[in-house]
Structure formats: structure tokens, C-alpha cells
């Protein structure tokens, strides 16, 4: 995790190892959602740019949480998306793909970017272009064994496992070498949001953080 120590707000990700991904959530639900995540111990939230009203949500969350959480924009597909996200106050960008122009824009504006990639070529390209970490996507489809194999030649590149990650498989991906996990629908469950069951989201968040902490404790040598 210390491979991200050069990023001023990396402590939010370093502390919990979880990025919550909000995609397609209803307008007006963002504060209740963020409160549930915060109470559950998660300090990093990504609002995807293909969510209607995403920029307004990011602005609202930044005003409300200020320096208590790290609020970023996901599904940043183009430089235009990056510009809109930056104007809304996004503190980091996440993409599902490798676009060097988007990475370059992020670096030039001092915004950490977690670029989505899958193959070794894409992963190295994204990292050399300036990505702070590489989002290995879709992780569940490839399995933790794939991530573990990547560690042989590419261990120096911080990787975040995203895509189908849950309480049930998070440990597998962390043990395979992921420095963190990004969790979408299993955490930010649309049914819970629709029914106003934010306590369920809080409980799931807390469970995820516990899983990450337990995994770290098991890898820490006893003194």
C-alpha cells in the first residue's frame, strides 16, 4: 500500500483499502449513501460519470465531507469527462480503459488517476503514462489467479481489483496482490437505495473493512 504514499490523500485508501463505486444512483440519495459508507468505515467514494447528475453529486459530497472523505469520478472516458469531473471538485479519476490523453490530462492537473486495464501491455502502458495505480478490470471474470500471475513481472505496479468484488472474494484478490478493491453493486446495492435501506449498506461496508483488516493482520508477521 505504501506505493501510493506520494499521493496527498492516499491515506483514505491506505486506511481502508476499499473504493465504493456509485453507479446510476438516484439523484438526492448521495448524502444518505455517503453517510452509510462513512459510518461503515469507508472513506473513498467514486461516482461514475455515466450516473445522471454525477457532477452535481460530486459537488454536493465535496461540500459536505470536505477533508473527511476522498470523493472521485469514475467512468471517465474522455478528456471532456475529466474536465467536467475536475470542475465539480473530483479528487481522483477512475477509468475502465487506457486512454493516454486522459491520463496525461490528470497528471498535468495533479489529479491521481486509477486507469482501467487488463493485459500486461495495457497495465504497463497506463502506469508509464502516469496512472497512480492500475485498476485491473474485470477482475472477477479473470479470477485472482490472473492477478497473482501479474505480480511476477509487474509487482512494482500498484493494482486495484475491480469488477464483481464482494465480501466473499475480497480476500482472494487482496492475497493475490491487489493493494485495494473497488466494490460496486454488491456494496452500493440499488435495491437497498431504492428502499431506503441505508443501514444494510453501512453493515456491508463495515464487513468489507473488517475483511480487509483481517487480511492485512494475517500477512503481518507476529512480533
N, C-alpha and C positions, 0 to 999 in steps of 0.2 A: 504493500500500500504506500510505502514511502516514496515510490517512484512518481507520485503526484505531488510531492512536497513543494514544488516550485509554484503551485497554483495557490494564490492567497486564500480562497475559500474552499480549498480541497478538504479542510478539516471536517466539513459537513459530510462528505462522502467517506473520508477516512474513519470517522467515528462509527458510522452505522453500516457502511458497505452496501446500502440499498438505494436505488433510484426508483421512486414511484413514478409510473407513467400514466398520465391522464389523457385519454383519447376519447373525443366525442362526448364528453360530459355535458350535461345541460347547463346552460347559462344560469348563473345565480347559485350553483351548487359548489363553486370552487372554494369558498371560505369554509363551509362545513366540511368539505373533503380535506382541506389542508389542516384544519383543526384536528380531525380524526388521525391523520397521519402524524402530526406533531405529537399528539398525546400518546400515540403508539411508539414513538421514539425515532421516527424517520424525519430526516432534516433536508432531504433533497427531493424536489418535485419537478418533473418535466411535463409541460403542457404542449401537446403536439399541435403544430401549426395547421393541421387539417381539421382541428376542432373549431366549429363555428364560434367566433368571438374570442379566439385564443389570445390575441394581443390584449384585449380588454381584461381578460382573466389574469394574464401575467402582470399587467399594471396594477390591478387590484391586490393581488397577492404580494407584490413587492412593497406596496404602500403599507399593507397590514403587517407583514412579517419582517420587513426591513433586514436587519442583520441576524435574525433568528433562524432563517432558513435559506437555502440555496434554490432559487427558482429559475428554471431554464426553459428553453423552447426545443421541442422535438420535431421530427419530420421536417427538418429544414432542408428543402430540396434544391433551392436556388439562392443566388446572391440576393435576389429581391426578398425572399423569405427571411434571410439573415438580416437584411436592413430593417425590415418590419419588426422582427423579434428584438433587435438591438434598441430600436426606438421605443419599444414597450417596456424596456428595462430588463430583458432576459440576461441572466448572469452566465449562462453557458448554452451551447448549442449541441444538439444531437441529430445525426443524420442516419438514414437507413442504408446509405450508399457512400461511395467515394467520389467526391467532386472536388478536385484540387482548387477550383476557383472559390468555392465556399470555404474550404479550409484556409486558403490564403487570406480571404476577407476576415475571417475570425482572428487569425494571428495578427493581422495588421491593426485590428481594433482591440486587441488584448482580451479577447473572449475565448475561454477554453472550449474546445470542440471535441466531442466524442464521435468520431466518424464511424459509420457502419461499414463493415467489410466481412468477407467470408474466406476467400482464398489467401494463401500466403502472399501472393503478389499484391492483392488489394490491401492487405494488412500493412505490409511494408511501405507501399506507396502512400497510404494515409498517414502513417507515422512520420515518414521522411518529409512529408509536406507540412507537418506541423501539428497534427492531431495530438491532443494531450493524452488521450487513450483511445483504443480502438474497441468499438462495440462489435463483438462477434455475433452476427445475426444472419439467419435464425439459429440460435443455439440448440434448442430442444431437438430440432429436426436433424442436426448433425450429431448430437449427443456429447456428453462430457469427455468421451474418449478422443474425440476430434480436437477439443480444446487442449487436452493434455498432450497430444502429439505435437501441437503447435509450439508448446513450451520448449521443445528441444532446441530448435534453431532460433526461436523468437521470444525467448524468456525475457529479454530486455524490454519488450514492448508491453505496457500495461493493457490488459484486455478485460472488458466488461461483458459478461454473458447476458444476452437479451433475447427474448423470444420463447415463450412457453415456460418461463421460470416460475416456480411455485415453492411453497413451504416444503413440499415433498421431494423436490430435486435440487434445491438450492445448494445443499452441502456437497453434492456430487460435482457441481460446476466450480464451487469455491476450492474444493480439494484438487480439481483438475488444473487450477492455476488462475482462475478469474480473480481479479482484485476486488470486484464488486459485481452485483447483479442488478439488472433493471427488470422491474416487475410491473406488468400492465394489468390486464383484466382479472387475473387471479387476486390481485390486491385492490385495485380500483374497480371493483365489481359494479357493472352498470345496473344490475338488479338491486343491489343494496342502495345505490344512489337514488334510483327511481322511487324506492320505498322509504327513503329517509333513514335507512339502517346504518348510520354512520358509526355506531358503536361496533358493528361487525367489522367494518374496515379498520377501526382502531385496534381491535383484537388481533386481526390478521397481521397488521403492521407490527404489533408487539411480538407476535410469534416469529415473524421473519427476522426481526432484530435479534431475538434470542437464538435463532438458528445460526445466524452469522457469528454471534459472540461465542457460542458453544464450539463452532468450527475453529475459530481462532484460538480458543483456550486449549483445544486438543492438539493444535500444532505448536503451541508454546512450550518449550522444554521446561520441566519442573526444576526449580532452583534447590 
